[in-house]
């Protein structure tokens, strides 16, 4: 896909991967609508921030109505990036935190895809990218709640790609390993460091997947830091 003048929606844009994806899309000529509860410091005439809580279908509907009003009822790219994690032994995980992860990490993707897909099907083109995690590929101790939500993202993505491929719509699921963002704010035992993936590098890989030829489809993309804890001493 040539990204020039394409209409892109990115969720969770305040920091980290979401902000970096917005910047890369803008560098490649896309018109970007960023959804989030907080904005970032991007200043670009092709960037529009829309206040949106992806946990609420009403909020997502309202945000997409603003996108469609400004874009002649079209959308080419949807990047479902909004997500969060809480960690600890399952029996100690507060119900509210489990529900917040489910509502953000899974329901938010469902709501955004539900709004974008009819427009993509009408024009028989589009690309949806769901940001999962390597926690969707393997179970991890004291990460059960987060893993559950990201395994759901994997299942949703792999099913959806089979549903929409005949409409010439691509669905890609990305599985980043540890990335230097504020994701670990709820995990006091983990501090971001320079041996993690950089948000800009994750964003660049995502842009590469978007720019591939129409008949080339990256279904799953696993990316990890080579030495996540640094070189062995």
Helices and strands as residue ranges (DSSP letters): E 7-11, H 16-27, E 31-36, E 47-51, H 57-70, E 77-80, G 90-92, H 95-101, I 102-107, H 108-123, E 126-131, G 134-136, H 144-164, G 165-167, E 169-176, G 182-186, H 199-210, E 220-223
